[in-house]
Structures are given as structure tokens and as C-alpha cells.
Amino acid sequence: MALEFRCQDVGIACRNVAKAETTDQLVAAVAAHAKAKHGVELNQTLIDYAVTKVRPAGG
């Protein structure tokens, strides 16, 4: 089952939706997006919080 993460779900005004097959792949995609588009390097606290907002794709 595919997973997704939306920047909006953590209070960021961004329409990005990252999708991946595993949590590790999704975290990598979110971290790359956060750095490239928002200038944010994810630390473990931010990663842990982001993982709580992961949901099945299309959900």
C-alpha cells in the first residue's frame, strides 16, 4: 500500500504531496522536499512528527 505525506498536514502552506511505498522512502522524499523548497533540514524530532501525519495514499 502506498503512503503519502502532505505539507499542509503539518501547518505549512504548501500543496506538495509526497508518495512512496515505504515509510523510509517517504521520509527521504519529504526530507529532500523540505530542504529544497523550504530550506529546512529535518532533525529526528521533525521526522518523528512528520511520520505521525503519514497516511495511506489517497486517504
Backbone hydrogen bonds, N-H to C=O, Kabsch-Sander energy under -0.5 kcal/mol:
donor,donor_aa,acceptor,acceptor_aa,energy
3,L,20,A,-3.5
4,E,55,R,-2.8
5,F,18,A,-2.2
7,C,16,N,-1.6
8,Q,14,C,-0.6
9,D,6,R,-1.3
10,V,7,C,-2.0
11,G,8,Q,-1.8
12,I,7,C,-1.6
14,C,12,I,-2.2
18,A,5,F,-2.7
20,A,3,L,-1.9
26,L,22,T,-2.2
27,V,23,T,-2.9
28,A,24,D,-2.0
29,A,25,Q,-2.0
30,V,26,L,-2.9
31,A,27,V,-2.8
32,A,28,A,-2.2
33,H,29,A,-2.3
34,A,30,V,-3.1
35,K,31,A,-2.1
36,A,32,A,-2.5
37,K,33,H,-3.0
38,H,33,H,-0.7
38,H,34,A,-1.2
39,G,35,K,-0.8
40,V,34,A,-2.2
42,L,40,V,-0.6
47,I,43,N,-2.4
48,D,44,Q,-2.7
49,Y,45,T,-2.1
50,A,46,L,-2.7
51,V,47,I,-2.4
52,T,48,D,-0.9
52,T,49,Y,-0.7
53,K,50,A,-1.7
54,V,51,V,-1.1
55,R,4,E,-2.2
57,A,2,A,-2.5
59,G,56,P,-2.1
